[in-house]
Amino acid sequence: MRKSRKRNIIHVYCPQEHEEHVAKVLNCVEINYVLNEFDLKAAMPEIVCHYRVYKLSNEEKNFLIYATEQGAWVEPLISYIERVKGFTEVDLVDSSFFLQQKAFSILSNRWASRVKRVFDVMFGGLALLLLLPLLVLFAIIIKLDSPGGIFYRQPRVGLFNKEFEVIKFRSMRSDAESGGAQWAQKNDPRVTRVGKFIRKTRIDELPQLINVLKGEMSLIGPRPERDVFVSELEQSISYYRFRHSVKPGITGLAQVKYPYGASLQDAEWKHRYDLYYIKNHHLWMDIKIAFLTVKTVLFAKGQ
């Protein structure tokens, strides 16, 4: 099985029973590839990727070793996609993905965790102080715009699957969920006039700075979700609860890289970015996400 040769093509090797699945993933993420071509008549390809290498035959494994000897860049397919696309392809994740301790330093490196917490307290406290006049102004506007409370408190799933109450400015009618829990949607009719603006600029999220200072959230991390939706999503999305291995964030990589959406497909795409963030986290990544979030707020590119 093979695709037409193009520039930047990669050679991918996987067990025969996974060929169809791998081809589907590569087509979805728009990567040019040749699949399971062991009889190479031309020179060894520059990039060689593998999937579920432990299921390959000894002869096939020896071919990958030979490719390495010949100077080819050989790596797991999921790592290649992370490197060139900037997200983790969920459909290629298996248990071995999580057994790379050096990669998941945010989970095992106490120094990195402490630096992140200092970053949260310093910049979260400073932001709350500087934005206090804006928070008071919008609290008054929200109260005048529609009946109901100023703030909206809701249980969300946090670190290690423990629930906490997230604090937001109310952007919907007070009876928005009288019929039960519902997914938010684009151009949601339950959103108030002021709510449309504060959601678009993400001003509605600013009270969560209190959650950050309390240690329930971080400035940067996967967005916290309601348990009813987490239970639903983990039935369809592999390792969905792994996102709770870190504190949830006011903003995150998924929020600055992926447009607003409220479908299962959107949740899966956001999970790709959340997994990438957890695996590859470093302080500079947090700083870049913070700047991209400020850009989103200034140009009203939020939901």
C-alpha positions as CSV (number, residue, x, y, z in Angstrom):
1,M,0.0,0.0,0.0
2,R,1.4,3.4,-0.9
3,K,0.7,7.0,-1.7
4,S,2.1,8.9,-4.7
5,R,5.6,10.2,-4.1
6,K,5.8,13.8,-3.1
7,R,8.2,16.1,-1.3
8,N,8.6,15.6,2.4
9,I,7.4,12.0,2.2
10,I,8.0,9.6,5.1
11,H,8.2,5.8,5.1
12,V,6.0,4.2,7.7
13,Y,6.2,0.6,9.0
14,C,3.6,-1.2,11.1
15,P,2.0,-4.6,11.5
16,Q,0.0,-5.6,8.5
17,E,-3.3,-5.7,10.5
18,H,-2.9,-2.0,11.4
19,E,-2.2,-0.7,7.8
20,E,-5.7,0.5,7.2
21,H,-5.8,2.3,10.6
22,V,-2.4,4.0,10.1
23,A,-3.3,5.1,6.5
24,K,-6.6,6.6,7.8
25,V,-4.7,8.6,10.5
26,L,-2.0,9.8,8.1
27,N,-4.6,10.9,5.5
28,C,-6.5,12.8,8.2
29,V,-3.4,14.7,9.4
30,E,-2.3,15.3,5.8
31,I,1.1,13.6,5.8
32,N,2.5,12.2,2.6
33,Y,3.7,8.6,3.2
34,V,4.8,5.2,1.8
35,L,3.5,2.3,3.9
36,N,5.4,-0.9,4.6
37,E,7.8,-0.8,1.6
38,F,10.6,-3.1,2.7
39,D,11.9,-3.8,-0.8
40,L,13.6,-0.5,-1.4
41,K,15.2,-0.3,-4.8
42,A,16.2,3.3,-4.4
43,A,18.3,4.9,-1.6
44,M,17.2,4.6,2.0
45,P,14.6,7.2,2.8
46,E,15.5,10.2,5.0
47,I,12.6,9.7,7.5
48,V,11.4,6.3,8.7
49,C,8.6,6.0,11.3
50,H,7.1,3.0,13.0
51,Y,3.9,2.1,14.8
52,R,3.6,-0.8,17.3
53,V,7.1,-1.9,16.5
54,Y,6.9,-4.6,19.2
55,K,4.4,-6.5,17.0
56,L,6.7,-6.5,13.9
57,S,8.6,-9.6,13.0
58,N,12.3,-9.9,13.8
59,E,13.1,-9.4,10.1
60,E,11.1,-6.2,10.0
61,K,12.7,-4.9,13.2
62,N,16.1,-5.6,11.7
63,F,15.1,-3.6,8.7
64,L,14.5,-0.6,11.0
65,I,17.8,-1.1,12.7
66,Y,19.4,-1.2,9.2
67,A,17.7,2.1,8.3
68,T,19.2,3.6,11.5
69,E,22.7,2.3,10.5
70,Q,22.3,3.9,7.0
71,G,21.6,7.3,8.5
72,A,17.8,7.5,8.3
73,W,15.9,9.4,11.0
74,V,14.0,6.6,12.7
75,E,11.3,7.4,15.3
76,P,7.8,6.4,16.4
77,L,5.1,7.7,14.1
78,I,3.3,9.5,17.0
79,S,6.5,11.4,17.8
80,Y,6.9,12.4,14.2
81,I,3.4,13.8,14.1
82,E,4.0,15.7,17.4
83,R,7.1,17.2,16.0
84,V,5.7,18.4,12.7
85,K,2.1,19.1,13.6
86,G,2.3,20.2,17.2
87,F,-0.3,17.9,18.7
88,T,-0.5,14.3,19.9
89,E,-2.5,12.0,17.6
90,V,-4.9,10.3,20.0
91,D,-5.7,7.5,17.6
92,L,-2.1,6.3,17.8
93,V,-1.8,6.4,21.6
94,D,-1.4,3.2,23.5
95,S,-0.1,2.3,27.0
96,S,3.6,2.6,25.9
97,F,3.0,6.3,25.1
98,F,2.7,7.1,28.9
99,L,5.8,5.2,29.9
100,Q,8.3,7.9,28.8
101,Q,9.2,9.5,32.1
102,K,11.7,11.9,30.6
103,A,8.9,13.3,28.4
104,F,6.3,13.8,31.2
105,S,8.6,16.0,33.3
106,I,5.6,18.1,34.5
107,L,4.4,15.0,36.4
108,S,7.6,13.8,37.9
109,N,9.9,16.8,38.2
110,R,9.1,18.5,41.5
111,W,11.3,21.5,40.6
112,A,9.2,22.1,37.4
113,S,6.0,21.8,39.5
114,R,7.2,24.4,42.0
115,V,8.3,26.8,39.3
116,K,4.9,26.5,37.7
117,R,3.2,27.2,41.0
118,V,5.3,30.3,41.6
119,F,4.5,31.4,38.1
120,D,0.8,31.0,38.8
121,V,0.8,32.8,42.2
122,M,3.0,35.7,40.9
123,F,1.2,36.4,37.7
124,G,-2.2,35.3,38.8
125,G,-2.1,37.7,41.8
126,L,-0.7,40.5,39.7
127,A,-3.4,40.0,37.1
128,L,-6.1,40.0,39.7
129,L,-4.8,43.2,41.2
130,L,-4.4,45.0,37.8
131,L,-7.8,43.8,36.5
132,L,-9.8,44.6,39.6
133,P,-11.4,47.8,38.2
134,L,-12.4,45.9,35.0
135,L,-13.8,43.0,37.1
136,V,-15.9,45.5,39.2
137,L,-17.1,47.3,36.0
138,F,-18.3,44.1,34.4
139,A,-19.9,42.8,37.6
140,I,-22.1,46.0,37.5
141,I,-22.9,45.6,33.8
142,I,-23.8,41.9,34.2
143,K,-26.2,42.8,37.1
144,L,-27.8,45.5,35.0
145,D,-28.1,43.5,31.8
146,S,-30.1,40.5,32.9
147,P,-31.7,39.0,36.1
148,G,-29.6,36.6,38.1
149,G,-26.3,36.5,39.9
150,I,-23.1,38.1,38.8
151,F,-21.0,35.0,39.2
152,Y,-21.6,31.4,38.0
153,R,-20.3,28.6,40.1
154,Q,-20.2,25.1,38.8
155,P,-18.5,21.8,39.8
156,R,-15.7,20.8,37.5
157,V,-13.2,18.0,37.5
158,G,-9.7,19.0,38.6
159,L,-6.4,17.4,39.5
160,F,-6.6,13.7,40.1
161,N,-10.3,13.7,39.2
162,K,-11.2,15.7,42.3
163,E,-14.1,18.1,41.8
164,F,-13.9,21.8,42.7
165,E,-16.2,24.8,42.1
166,V,-15.0,26.9,39.2
167,I,-15.9,30.7,39.4
168,K,-16.9,32.6,36.2
169,F,-18.8,35.7,35.3
170,R,-22.4,34.6,34.4
171,S,-22.7,34.8,30.6
172,M,-26.0,32.9,30.2
173,R,-29.6,33.4,31.4
174,S,-30.1,32.2,34.9
175,D,-32.4,29.4,33.6
176,A,-29.9,28.2,31.0
177,E,-29.9,24.6,32.3
178,S,-33.4,24.3,33.6
179,G,-33.7,21.2,31.4
180,G,-30.4,19.6,32.6
181,A,-26.7,19.8,31.6
182,Q,-26.1,20.9,28.0
183,W,-23.1,21.3,25.8
184,A,-22.3,25.0,25.1
185,Q,-22.6,25.8,21.4
186,K,-21.5,28.4,19.0
187,N,-24.0,31.3,18.9
188,D,-25.7,29.7,21.9
189,P,-29.2,31.3,22.3
190,R,-28.9,31.0,26.1
191,V,-26.1,33.6,26.1
192,T,-27.1,37.2,27.2
193,R,-26.1,40.3,25.3
194,V,-23.2,41.1,27.7
195,G,-22.4,37.4,27.8
196,K,-21.7,37.3,24.0
197,F,-19.0,40.0,24.5
198,I,-17.4,38.6,27.7
199,R,-17.3,35.1,26.2
200,K,-15.7,36.3,23.0
201,T,-13.0,38.3,24.9
202,R,-12.8,35.5,27.6
203,I,-13.5,38.1,30.3
204,D,-16.0,35.6,31.7
205,E,-13.0,33.4,32.7
206,L,-11.2,36.1,34.7
207,P,-12.8,35.3,38.1
208,Q,-11.0,31.9,37.9
209,L,-7.9,33.8,39.0
210,I,-9.3,33.2,42.4
211,N,-9.3,29.4,41.7
212,V,-5.6,29.8,40.7
213,L,-4.6,31.5,43.9
214,K,-6.5,28.8,45.9
215,G,-4.4,26.2,44.2
216,E,-7.4,24.5,42.4
217,M,-6.3,25.7,39.0
218,S,-3.2,26.9,37.1
219,L,-3.0,29.8,34.7
220,I,-2.2,27.3,31.9
221,G,-3.5,23.8,31.5
222,P,-6.3,21.7,30.0
223,R,-9.7,23.4,30.5
224,P,-11.7,21.8,33.3
225,E,-14.8,20.0,32.3
226,R,-18.0,18.8,34.1
227,D,-18.0,15.3,35.4
228,V,-21.1,14.4,33.4
229,F,-19.3,15.3,30.2
230,V,-16.0,13.7,31.2
231,S,-17.9,10.4,31.8
232,E,-19.4,10.7,28.3
233,L,-16.2,11.7,26.5
234,E,-14.0,9.0,28.1
235,Q,-16.3,6.4,26.4
236,S,-15.2,7.7,23.0
237,I,-11.8,9.3,23.5
238,S,-8.8,7.2,24.5
239,Y,-7.2,8.1,27.9
240,Y,-9.4,11.2,28.3
241,R,-9.0,11.3,32.0
242,F,-5.2,11.5,31.7
243,R,-5.8,15.3,31.3
244,H,-6.5,15.3,35.1
245,S,-2.9,14.4,35.9
246,V,-2.2,18.2,35.9
247,K,-4.2,21.1,37.3
248,P,-6.7,22.5,34.9
249,G,-6.0,26.0,33.4
250,I,-7.8,29.2,32.7
251,T,-6.4,28.9,29.2
252,G,-4.4,26.2,27.5
253,L,-2.8,25.1,24.3
254,A,-6.1,23.7,22.9
255,Q,-7.7,27.1,23.5
256,V,-5.1,29.0,21.4
257,K,-4.6,26.4,18.7
258,Y,-8.1,25.1,18.0
259,P,-11.2,27.2,17.2
260,Y,-14.3,27.0,19.5
261,G,-16.4,23.8,19.1
262,A,-18.8,21.7,21.1
263,S,-18.9,18.3,19.4
264,L,-17.3,15.0,20.1
265,Q,-14.9,15.6,17.2
266,D,-13.9,19.0,18.7
267,A,-13.3,17.5,22.1
268,E,-11.1,14.9,20.5
269,W,-9.0,17.5,18.7
270,K,-8.6,19.5,21.9
271,H,-7.5,16.3,23.7
272,R,-4.7,16.0,21.1
273,Y,-3.4,19.4,22.2
274,D,-3.9,18.7,25.9
275,L,-1.9,15.5,25.7
276,Y,0.8,17.2,23.7
277,Y,1.0,20.0,26.4
278,I,1.2,17.5,29.3
279,K,3.9,15.4,27.6
280,N,6.1,18.3,26.3
281,H,5.4,21.0,29.0
282,H,8.1,23.6,29.8
283,L,7.9,27.1,31.2
284,W,8.5,28.7,27.8
285,M,5.5,26.9,26.5
286,D,3.4,28.4,29.3
287,I,4.7,31.9,28.4
288,K,3.9,31.5,24.7
289,I,0.4,30.3,25.5
290,A,-0.1,33.3,27.8
291,F,0.9,35.7,25.1
292,L,-1.4,34.0,22.5
293,T,-4.3,34.2,25.0
294,V,-3.7,37.9,25.5
295,K,-3.8,38.2,21.7
296,T,-7.1,36.3,21.6
297,V,-8.6,38.7,24.3
298,L,-7.4,41.9,22.5
299,F,-8.8,40.8,19.1
300,A,-11.9,39.1,20.5
301,K,-11.2,35.8,18.9
302,G,-12.7,33.7,21.7
303,Q,-15.9,31.6,21.6
